[in-house]
Amino acid sequence: MNKSFKERLNELMKETGISQSSIVHKTKINKGALSCYLKGMYNPKRDNIDKLASFFNVNPDWLEGKDVPKNPDYLHVDYNNKDSINKYFDIIISISVEELNKETVELIAQVLKNKKIIKNTNELTKKTNTEILEYLDNIKSTLIDKKILIDIKTD
């Protein structure tokens, strides 16, 4: 049996370590509405499903509870596409120190290693959360300087 929207949204938040306040800030979804989604009181309208799916880089149909792949191309970061890279780094950099957990750091480190941005995952996983965020911010700045990323200011 497929999981419900509520179960999948809670699962994503647990997997990523991202808080409700970060989601509200980045997606502009009403805090009360998000709370209701997480409790299963009601499901969001399509525009909020799309916002949440985009935020978490998952298939919106999967998020709704349908039996489809979670992220066929949604988790893929296209390193030839500046917008895709920007979005990935903006999501990472928006995570607060308190929200970083071991799994999130390991995932970030593995992606950076696979893309040859770092030599091994220990470059990231052995750092404190504050050092990790500073390190990622420096990587982003370097990529901006090399014209690989476009600097997008967030609210």
VEXMAR-274469 format. One record per residue: residue number from 1; residue in one letter; chain; x, y, z of N, C-alpha, C in turn. Coordinates in Angstrom, 2 decimals. Atoms other than C-alpha are relative to their C-alpha. Layout:
% VEXMAR-274469
+------+-------+------+---------+---------+---------+---------+----------+---------+---------+---------+---------+
! tido ! marba ! vogu !  n_east ! n_north !    n_up ! ca_east ! ca_north !   ca_up !  c_east ! c_north !    c_up !
+------+-------+------+---------+---------+---------+---------+----------+---------+---------+---------+---------+
!  NUM !     A !    A !       X !       Y !       Z !       X !        Y !       Z !       X !       Y !       Z !
...
+------+-------+------+---------+---------+---------+---------+----------+---------+---------+---------+---------+
//
This chain:
% VEXMAR-274469
+------+-------+------+---------+---------+---------+---------+----------+---------+---------+---------+---------+
! tido ! marba ! vogu !  n_east ! n_north !    n_up ! ca_east ! ca_north !   ca_up !  c_east ! c_north !    c_up !
+------+-------+------+---------+---------+---------+---------+----------+---------+---------+---------+---------+
!    1 !     M !    A !    0.84 !   -1.18 !    0.00 !    0.00 !     0.00 !    0.00 !    0.89 !    1.25 !    0.00 !
!    2 !     N !    A !   -0.77 !   -1.23 !    0.10 !    1.29 !     3.46 !   -0.90 !   -0.18 !    0.85 !    1.25 !
!    3 !     K !    A !    0.07 !   -0.92 !   -1.13 !    2.07 !     5.99 !    1.76 !   -0.83 !    1.22 !   -0.39 !
!    4 !     S !    A !    0.79 !   -1.22 !    0.22 !   -0.08 !     9.09 !    2.15 !    0.93 !    1.20 !   -0.18 !
!    5 !     F !    A !   -0.75 !   -1.25 !    0.12 !    1.01 !    12.64 !    1.40 !    0.65 !    0.35 !    1.33 !
!    6 !     K !    A !   -0.50 !   -0.32 !   -1.34 !    1.39 !    13.24 !    5.15 !    1.23 !   -0.85 !    0.34 !
!    7 !     E !    A !   -1.12 !    0.89 !   -0.32 !    3.65 !    10.20 !    5.56 !    1.23 !    0.33 !   -0.82 !
!    8 !     R !    A !   -1.14 !   -0.29 !    0.86 !    5.81 !    11.12 !    2.61 !    0.64 !    1.34 !    0.33 !
!    9 !     L !    A !   -0.56 !   -1.30 !   -0.37 !    6.21 !    14.75 !    3.63 !    0.79 !   -0.12 !    1.31 !
!   10 !     N !    A !   -0.72 !    0.22 !   -1.26 !    7.17 !    13.71 !    7.17 !    1.28 !   -0.79 !   -0.23 !
!   11 !     E !    A !   -1.18 !    0.80 !    0.34 !    9.58 !    11.15 !    5.71 !    1.10 !    0.88 !   -0.60 !
!   12 !     L !    A !   -0.97 !   -0.90 !    0.62 !   11.27 !    13.81 !    3.57 !    0.65 !    0.92 !    1.02 !
!   13 !     M !    A !   -0.55 !   -0.90 !   -1.02 !   11.66 !    16.14 !    6.52 !    0.97 !   -0.75 !    0.90 !
!   14 !     K !    A !   -0.89 !    0.80 !   -0.85 !   13.18 !    13.36 !    8.61 !    1.29 !   -0.34 !   -0.75 !
!   15 !     E !    A !   -1.17 !    0.35 !    0.80 !   15.53 !    12.27 !    5.79 !    0.96 !    1.17 !   -0.16 !
!   16 !     T !    A !   -0.83 !   -1.16 !    0.29 !   16.78 !    15.77 !    5.11 !    0.37 !    0.81 !    1.23 !
!   17 !     G !    A !   -0.27 !   -0.78 !   -1.20 !   16.68 !    17.17 !    8.62 !   -0.43 !    1.45 !   -0.12 !
!   18 !     I !    A !    0.45 !   -1.38 !    0.23 !   14.92 !    20.28 !    7.33 !   -1.25 !    0.27 !    0.84 !
!   19 !     S !    A !    1.09 !   -0.36 !   -0.90 !   12.56 !    22.07 !    9.71 !   -1.18 !    0.63 !   -0.74 !
!   20 !     Q !    A !    1.19 !   -0.66 !    0.54 !    9.06 !    23.40 !    9.14 !    0.30 !    1.47 !   -0.31 !
!   21 !     S !    A !   -0.26 !   -1.43 !    0.22 !   10.34 !    26.96 !    9.49 !    0.83 !    0.23 !   -1.26 !
!   22 !     S !    A !   -0.78 !   -0.13 !    1.23 !   12.89 !    26.43 !    6.71 !   -0.87 !   -0.19 !   -1.24 !
!   23 !     I !    A !    0.90 !    0.26 !    1.13 !   10.22 !    25.01 !    4.42 !   -0.90 !    1.22 !   -0.23 !
!   24 !     V !    A !    0.88 !   -1.18 !    0.11 !    7.87 !    27.92 !    5.17 !    0.77 !    1.18 !   -0.59 !
!   25 !     H !    A !   -0.81 !   -1.13 !    0.48 !   10.66 !    30.45 !    4.57 !    0.33 !   -0.13 !   -1.49 !
!   26 !     K !    A !   -0.44 !    0.20 !    1.38 !   11.82 !    28.93 !    1.28 !   -1.15 !   -0.15 !   -1.00 !
!   27 !     T !    A !    1.09 !    0.26 !    0.95 !    8.47 !    27.91 !   -0.23 !   -1.11 !    1.04 !    0.07 !
!   28 !     K !    A !    1.05 !   -1.00 !   -0.24 !    6.30 !    30.73 !    1.16 !   -1.37 !   -0.65 !    0.22 !
!   29 !     I !    A !    1.25 !    0.68 !   -0.37 !    3.68 !    28.13 !    2.15 !   -0.35 !    0.45 !    1.42 !
!   30 !     N !    A !    0.48 !   -0.43 !   -1.31 !    1.59 !    29.26 !    5.12 !    0.38 !   -1.02 !    1.07 !
!   31 !     K !    A !   -0.45 !    0.86 !   -1.10 !    2.92 !    27.87 !    8.42 !   -1.14 !   -0.90 !    0.50 !
!   32 !     G !    A !    1.15 !    0.78 !   -0.47 !   -0.56 !    26.75 !    9.53 !   -0.39 !   -1.08 !   -0.98 !
!   33 !     A !    A !    0.34 !    0.99 !    1.03 !   -1.23 !    25.02 !    6.24 !    1.00 !   -1.15 !    0.03 !
!   34 !     L !    A !   -1.02 !    1.04 !   -0.04 !    2.09 !    23.16 !    6.40 !   -0.21 !   -0.91 !    1.21 !
!   35 !     S !    A !    0.27 !    0.78 !   -1.21 !    1.30 !    22.05 !    9.94 !   -1.17 !   -0.96 !   -0.22 !
!   36 !     C !    A !    1.17 !    0.85 !    0.31 !   -2.07 !    20.72 !    8.75 !    0.38 !   -1.13 !   -0.95 !
!   37 !     Y !    A !   -0.45 !    1.05 !    0.92 !   -0.38 !    18.82 !    5.90 !    0.75 !   -1.08 !    0.77 !
!   38 !     L !    A !   -0.83 !    0.94 !   -0.75 !    2.06 !    17.23 !    8.34 !   -0.84 !   -0.86 !    0.96 !
!   39 !     K !    A !    0.89 !    0.75 !   -0.89 !   -0.78 !    16.15 !   10.64 !   -1.03 !   -0.82 !   -0.79 !
!   40 !     G !    A !    0.96 !    0.73 !    0.83 !   -2.83 !    14.82 !    7.72 !   -1.41 !    0.53 !    0.09 !
!   41 !     M !    A !    1.33 !   -0.58 !   -0.13 !   -5.71 !    17.17 !    8.41 !   -0.62 !    0.27 !   -1.37 !
!   42 !     Y !    A !    0.42 !   -0.11 !    1.39 !   -5.91 !    17.95 !    4.70 !    1.22 !    0.02 !   -0.90 !
!   43 !     N !    A !   -1.08 !    0.00 !    0.98 !   -3.84 !    17.68 !    1.55 !    0.07 !    1.35 !   -0.70 !
!   44 !     P !    A !   -0.15 !   -1.31 !    0.66 !   -2.43 !    20.72 !   -0.24 !   -0.58 !    0.01 !   -1.41 !
!   45 !     K !    A !    0.38 !   -0.18 !    1.40 !   -3.62 !    22.11 !   -3.53 !    1.24 !   -0.24 !   -0.85 !
!   46 !     R !    A !   -1.08 !    0.38 !    0.91 !   -1.52 !    21.35 !   -6.58 !    1.18 !    0.97 !    0.05 !
!   47 !     D !    A !   -1.13 !   -0.94 !    0.01 !    0.54 !    24.56 !   -6.43 !    0.92 !   -0.20 !    1.20 !
!   48 !     N !    A !   -0.84 !    0.26 !   -1.16 !    1.73 !    23.77 !   -2.91 !    0.69 !   -1.37 !   -0.08 !
!   49 !     I !    A !   -0.66 !    1.29 !    0.24 !    2.43 !    20.16 !   -3.86 !    1.22 !    0.22 !   -0.88 !
!   50 !     D !    A !   -1.11 !   -0.28 !    0.90 !    4.59 !    21.46 !   -6.68 !    1.12 !    0.76 !    0.71 !
!   51 !     K !    A !   -1.02 !   -0.74 !   -0.76 !    6.38 !    23.91 !   -4.35 !    0.80 !   -0.94 !    0.90 !
!   52 !     L !    A !   -0.66 !    0.93 !   -0.92 !    7.13 !    21.16 !   -1.84 !    0.85 !   -1.02 !   -0.77 !
!   53 !     A !    A !   -0.76 !    0.96 !    0.81 !    8.20 !    18.68 !   -4.52 !    1.26 !    0.64 !   -0.55 !
!   54 !     S !    A !   -1.16 !   -0.72 !    0.51 !   10.51 !    21.27 !   -6.03 !    1.02 !    0.24 !    1.12 !
!   55 !     F !    A !   -0.88 !   -0.26 !   -1.14 !   11.92 !    22.17 !   -2.61 !    0.80 !   -1.25 !    0.38 !
!   56 !     F !    A !   -0.67 !    1.24 !   -0.40 !   12.71 !    18.52 !   -1.82 !    0.59 !   -0.78 !   -1.19 !
!   57 !     N !    A !   -0.51 !    0.67 !    1.19 !   13.65 !    17.60 !   -5.40 !   -0.58 !   -1.40 !   -0.16 !
!   58 !     V !    A !    0.67 !    1.28 !    0.20 !   11.10 !    14.80 !   -5.63 !   -1.13 !    0.16 !   -1.02 !
!   59 !     N !    A !    1.11 !    0.05 !    0.94 !    8.43 !    13.79 !   -8.09 !   -1.28 !    0.42 !    0.74 !
!   60 !     P !    A !    1.22 !   -0.44 !   -0.69 !    5.20 !    15.65 !   -7.16 !   -1.04 !   -1.11 !    0.11 !
!   61 !     D !    A !    0.96 !    1.11 !   -0.07 !    3.13 !    12.56 !   -7.98 !    0.37 !   -0.99 !    1.11 !
!   62 !     W !    A !   -0.45 !    0.86 !   -1.10 !    5.25 !    10.49 !   -5.58 !   -0.39 !    0.64 !    1.33 !
!   63 !     L !    A !    0.32 !   -0.70 !   -1.23 !    4.76 !    13.14 !   -2.90 !   -1.49 !   -0.12 !    0.33 !
!   64 !     E !    A !    1.44 !    0.15 !   -0.20 !    1.00 !    12.87 !   -3.38 !   -0.40 !   -1.40 !    0.46 !
!   65 !     G !    A !    0.31 !    1.36 !   -0.44 !    1.22 !     9.17 !   -2.59 !   -0.18 !   -0.99 !   -1.13 !
!   66 !     K !    A !    0.18 !    0.90 !    1.15 !    1.08 !     7.73 !   -6.09 !    1.17 !   -0.97 !   -0.11 !
!   67 !     D !    A !   -1.00 !    1.05 !    0.18 !    2.99 !     4.60 !   -7.03 !    0.87 !    0.31 !   -1.22 !
!   68 !     V !    A !   -0.93 !   -0.41 !    1.05 !    5.66 !     6.30 !   -9.13 !    1.38 !    0.15 !    0.64 !
!   69 !     P !    A !   -1.33 !   -0.19 !   -0.59 !    9.42 !     6.68 !   -8.70 !    0.08 !    1.30 !    0.79 !
!   70 !     K !    A !   -0.15 !   -1.18 !   -0.87 !   10.37 !     9.09 !   -5.94 !    0.71 !    1.13 !   -0.71 !
!   71 !     N !    A !   -0.79 !   -1.06 !    0.63 !   12.92 !    10.95 !   -7.97 !    0.73 !   -0.49 !   -1.24 !
!   72 !     P !    A !   -0.68 !    0.47 !    1.21 !   13.60 !     9.72 !  -11.48 !    1.07 !    0.98 !   -0.47 !
!   73 !     D !    A !   -0.96 !   -1.01 !    0.39 !   15.28 !    12.95 !  -12.52 !    0.00 !    1.16 !    0.97 !
!   74 !     Y !    A !    0.18 !   -1.14 !   -0.87 !   14.29 !    15.18 !   -9.66 !    1.16 !    0.24 !    0.94 !
!   75 !     L !    A !   -1.13 !   -0.18 !   -0.89 !   17.29 !    14.53 !   -7.43 !    1.28 !    0.22 !   -0.78 !
!   76 !     H !    A !   -1.18 !   -0.16 !    0.85 !   19.68 !    14.74 !  -10.34 !    0.39 !    1.48 !   -0.08 !
!   77 !     V !    A !   -0.51 !   -1.35 !    0.16 !   21.83 !    17.84 !  -10.30 !    0.73 !    0.03 !   -1.33 !
!   78 !     D !    A !   -0.60 !   -0.11 !    1.32 !   22.66 !    18.76 !  -13.87 !    1.14 !    1.03 !    0.09 !
!   79 !     Y !    A !   -1.14 !   -0.89 !   -0.18 !   26.17 !    20.19 !  -13.57 !    0.35 !    0.78 !   -1.27 !
!   80 !     N !    A !   -0.14 !   -0.83 !    1.19 !   25.89 !    21.60 !  -17.09 !   -1.05 !    1.10 !   -0.02 !
!   81 !     N !    A !    1.09 !   -0.96 !   -0.06 !   22.87 !    23.65 !  -16.06 !    0.17 !    0.87 !    1.25 !
!   82 !     K !    A !   -0.26 !   -0.90 !   -1.13 !   23.59 !    26.69 !  -13.87 !   -1.18 !    0.11 !    0.95 !
!   83 !     D !    A !    1.17 !   -0.09 !   -0.87 !   20.01 !    26.88 !  -12.59 !   -0.11 !   -1.22 !    0.91 !
!   84 !     S !    A !    0.05 !    1.23 !   -0.78 !   20.14 !    23.26 !  -11.43 !    1.05 !    0.03 !    1.12 !
!   85 !     I !    A !   -1.07 !   -0.09 !   -1.00 !   23.45 !    23.82 !   -9.63 !   -0.37 !    1.05 !    1.05 !
!   86 !     N !    A !    0.40 !   -1.05 !   -0.94 !   22.19 !    27.07 !   -8.09 !   -1.04 !   -0.51 !    0.99 !
!   87 !     K !    A !    1.07 !    0.49 !   -0.85 !   19.07 !    25.38 !   -6.78 !    0.55 !   -0.97 !    1.05 !
!   88 !     Y !    A !   -0.60 !    0.97 !   -0.91 !   21.09 !    22.55 !   -5.25 !    0.76 !    0.70 !    1.13 !
!   89 !     F !    A !   -0.78 !   -0.69 !   -1.02 !   23.48 !    24.90 !   -3.47 !   -0.88 !    0.90 !    0.86 !
!   90 !     D !    A !    0.89 !   -0.84 !   -0.81 !   20.70 !    27.26 !   -2.37 !   -0.72 !   -0.82 !    1.05 !
!   91 !     I !    A !    0.66 !    0.87 !   -0.97 !   18.91 !    24.35 !   -0.71 !    0.98 !   -0.39 !    1.09 !
!   92 !     I !    A !   -0.99 !    0.41 !   -0.99 !   22.09 !    23.17 !    0.98 !    0.36 !    1.16 !    0.93 !
!   93 !     I !    A !   -0.45 !   -1.14 !   -0.79 !   23.19 !    26.63 !    2.12 !   -1.13 !    0.51 !    0.90 !
!   94 !     S !    A !    1.12 !   -0.48 !   -0.82 !   19.69 !    27.38 !    3.47 !   -0.20 !   -0.82 !    1.26 !
!   95 !     I !    A !    0.13 !    0.84 !   -1.18 !   20.00 !    24.57 !    6.00 !    0.74 !    0.67 !    1.15 !
!   96 !     S !    A !   -0.66 !   -0.60 !   -1.16 !   20.75 !    25.91 !    9.45 !    0.90 !   -1.03 !    0.68 !
!   97 !     V !    A !   -0.94 !    0.87 !   -0.71 !   23.49 !    24.49 !   11.67 !   -0.76 !   -1.07 !    0.80 !
!   98 !     E !    A !    0.76 !    0.93 !   -0.83 !   20.88 !    22.89 !   13.93 !   -0.68 !   -1.09 !   -0.82 !
!   99 !     E !    A !    0.73 !    0.96 !    0.84 !   19.21 !    21.12 !   11.01 !    0.89 !   -1.05 !   -0.65 !
!  100 !     L !    A !   -0.89 !    0.98 !    0.61 !   22.28 !    19.30 !    9.76 !    0.05 !   -1.25 !    0.86 !
!  101 !     N !    A !   -0.18 !    1.25 !   -0.71 !   22.30 !    15.66 !   10.69 !    1.02 !   -0.84 !   -0.77 !
!  102 !     K !    A !   -1.06 !    0.81 !    0.58 !   24.80 !    12.91 !    9.91 !   -0.36 !   -0.46 !   -1.42 !
!  103 !     E !    A !    0.42 !    0.50 !    1.31 !   22.79 !    11.50 !    6.99 !    0.04 !    1.10 !   -1.06 !
!  104 !     T !    A !   -0.01 !   -1.13 !    0.94 !   22.38 !    14.93 !    5.35 !    1.43 !    0.34 !   -0.40 !
!  105 !     V !    A !   -1.41 !   -0.33 !    0.28 !   26.11 !    15.65 !    5.65 !    0.62 !   -1.07 !   -0.89 !
!  106 !     E !    A !   -0.55 !    1.08 !    0.82 !   27.00 !    12.23 !    4.23 !   -0.51 !    0.07 !   -1.44 !
!  107 !     L !    A !    0.56 !   -0.13 !    1.34 !   24.64 !    12.75 !    1.28 !    0.66 !    1.15 !   -0.76 !
!  108 !     I !    A !   -0.64 !   -1.16 !    0.63 !   26.06 !    16.20 !    0.54 !    1.43 !   -0.35 !   -0.37 !
!  109 !     A !    A !   -1.39 !    0.36 !    0.25 !   29.61 !    14.87 !    0.85 !    0.13 !   -0.96 !   -1.18 !
!  110 !     Q !    A !   -0.07 !    0.98 !    1.10 !   28.90 !    11.96 !   -1.51 !   -0.25 !    0.68 !   -1.35 !
!  111 !     V !    A !    0.27 !   -0.72 !    1.26 !   27.42 !    14.26 !   -4.17 !    1.23 !    0.82 !   -0.40 !
!  112 !     L !    A !   -1.18 !   -0.82 !    0.31 !   30.41 !    16.62 !   -3.93 !    1.18 !   -0.86 !   -0.43 !
!  113 !     K !    A !   -1.07 !    0.91 !    0.39 !   32.82 !    13.68 !   -4.13 !   -0.24 !   -0.55 !   -1.41 !
!  114 !     N !    A !    0.33 !    0.55 !    1.32 !   31.03 !    12.16 !   -7.13 !    0.24 !    1.01 !   -1.11 !
!  115 !     K !    A !   -0.19 !   -1.05 !    0.99 !   31.28 !    15.48 !   -8.92 !    1.42 !    0.58 !    0.04 !
!  116 !     K !    A !   -1.41 !   -0.36 !   -0.10 !   34.98 !    15.74 !   -8.00 !    0.22 !    1.43 !    0.53 !
!  117 !     I !    A !   -0.15 !   -1.30 !   -0.64 !   34.42 !    18.94 !   -6.00 !    0.84 !   -0.17 !    1.26 !
!  118 !     I !    A !   -0.88 !    0.35 !   -1.12 !   36.02 !    17.25 !   -2.98 !    0.62 !   -1.35 !   -0.31 !
!  119 !     K !    A !   -0.71 !    1.25 !    0.29 !   38.51 !    14.36 !   -2.95 !   -0.60 !   -1.19 !    0.73 !
!  120 !     N !    A !    0.65 !    1.10 !   -0.72 !   36.87 !    12.26 !   -0.25 !   -1.01 !    0.57 !    0.99 !
!  121 !     T !    A !    1.11 !   -0.47 !   -0.84 !   33.84 !    12.46 !    1.99 !    0.48 !    0.47 !    1.38 !
!  122 !     N !    A !   -0.52 !   -0.44 !   -1.30 !   36.00 !    12.89 !    5.12 !    0.28 !    1.50 !    0.03 !
!  123 !     E !    A !   -0.23 !   -1.44 !    0.04 !   36.73 !    16.43 !    3.94 !   -1.20 !    0.75 !    0.59 !
!  124 !     L !    A !    1.21 !   -0.64 !   -0.51 !   33.17 !    17.20 !    4.97 !   -0.50 !   -0.65 !    1.28 !
!  125 !     T !    A !    0.63 !    0.70 !   -1.13 !   32.03 !    14.54 !    7.44 !    0.76 !    0.15 !    1.31 !
!  126 !     K !    A !   -0.79 !   -0.16 !   -1.23 !   34.82 !    15.23 !    9.94 !   -0.08 !    1.42 !    0.56 !
!  127 !     K !    A !    0.10 !   -1.39 !   -0.44 !   33.90 !    18.92 !   10.29 !   -1.21 !    0.19 !    0.92 !
!  128 !     T !    A !    1.18 !   -0.36 !   -0.80 !   31.53 !    20.55 !   12.77 !   -1.05 !    0.56 !   -0.96 !
!  129 !     N !    A !    1.07 !   -0.53 !    0.85 !   28.17 !    21.73 !   11.43 !    0.30 !    1.41 !   -0.48 !
!  130 !     T !    A !   -0.33 !   -1.37 !    0.39 !   29.32 !    25.35 !   11.43 !    1.09 !   -0.01 !   -1.07 !
!  131 !     E !    A !   -1.08 !    0.10 !    1.00 !   32.51 !    24.40 !    9.54 !   -0.54 !   -0.51 !   -1.33 !
!  132 !     I !    A !    0.59 !    0.54 !    1.23 !   30.44 !    22.42 !    7.03 !   -0.69 !    1.10 !   -0.79 !
!  133 !     L !    A !    0.73 !   -1.07 !    0.69 !   28.19 !    25.38 !    6.23 !    0.97 !    1.04 !   -0.57 !
!  134 !     E !    A !   -1.02 !   -0.94 !    0.51 !   31.21 !    27.69 !    5.90 !    0.71 !   -0.59 !   -1.21 !
!  135 !     Y !    A !   -0.69 !    0.71 !    1.09 !   32.93 !    25.12 !    3.68 !   -0.87 !    0.00 !   -1.27 !
!  136 !     L !    A !    0.91 !    0.02 !    1.16 !   29.87 !    24.77 !    1.43 !   -0.17 !    1.40 !   -0.58 !
!  137 !     D !    A !    0.12 !   -1.37 !    0.47 !   29.52 !    28.54 !    1.24 !    1.24 !    0.40 !   -0.79 !
!  138 !     N !    A !   -1.24 !   -0.27 !    0.74 !   33.18 !    28.76 !    0.16 !    0.01 !   -0.70 !   -1.35 !
!  139 !     I !    A !    0.08 !    0.72 !    1.27 !   32.62 !    26.10 !   -2.50 !   -0.92 !    0.76 !   -0.95 !
!  140 !     K !    A !    0.94 !   -0.75 !    0.84 !   29.62 !    28.05 !   -3.78 !    0.66 !    1.28 !   -0.51 !
!  141 !     S !    A !   -0.67 !   -1.24 !    0.42 !   31.65 !    31.29 !   -3.83 !    1.04 !   -0.27 !   -1.08 !
!  142 !     T !    A !   -1.00 !    0.37 !    1.01 !   34.43 !    29.56 !   -5.76 !   -0.67 !   -0.29 !   -1.34 !
!  143 !     L !    A !    0.71 !    0.33 !    1.24 !   31.94 !    28.21 !   -8.30 !   -0.61 !    1.26 !   -0.64 !
!  144 !     I !    A !    0.50 !   -1.28 !    0.53 !   30.41 !    31.70 !   -8.64 !    1.15 !    0.75 !   -0.67 !
!  145 !     D !    A !   -1.17 !   -0.70 !    0.55 !   33.89 !    33.20 !   -9.17 !    0.44 !   -0.60 !   -1.33 !
!  146 !     K !    A !   -0.40 !    0.67 !    1.24 !   34.59 !    30.63 !  -11.88 !   -1.11 !    0.04 !   -1.06 !
!  147 !     K !    A !    1.14 !   -0.18 !    0.92 !   31.27 !    31.59 !  -13.54 !   -0.75 !   -1.31 !   -0.26 !
!  148 !     I !    A !    0.76 !    1.24 !    0.11 !   29.89 !    28.10 !  -12.96 !   -1.38 !    0.19 !    0.59 !
!  149 !     L !    A !    1.28 !   -0.32 !   -0.64 !   27.16 !    29.46 !  -10.71 !   -0.31 !    1.48 !   -0.19 !
!  150 !     I !    A !    0.45 !   -1.38 !    0.02 !   25.12 !    32.61 !  -10.87 !   -0.38 !    0.32 !    1.45 !
!  151 !     D !    A !    0.30 !   -0.36 !   -1.38 !   24.92 !    34.39 !   -7.51 !   -1.43 !    0.48 !    0.09 !
!  152 !     I !    A !    1.39 !   -0.37 !   -0.18 !   21.26 !    34.49 !   -6.53 !   -0.18 !    0.35 !    1.46 !
!  153 !     K !    A !    0.24 !   -0.44 !   -1.37 !   20.42 !    36.48 !   -3.44 !   -1.36 !   -0.51 !    0.45 !
!  154 !     T !    A !    1.26 !    0.46 !   -0.55 !   17.74 !    35.00 !   -1.20 !   -0.48 !    1.00 !    1.03 !
!  155 !     D !    A !    0.59 !   -0.91 !   -0.98 !   15.37 !    36.80 !    1.16 !    0.74 !   -0.07 !    1.30 !
+------+-------+------+---------+---------+---------+---------+----------+---------+---------+---------+---------+
//
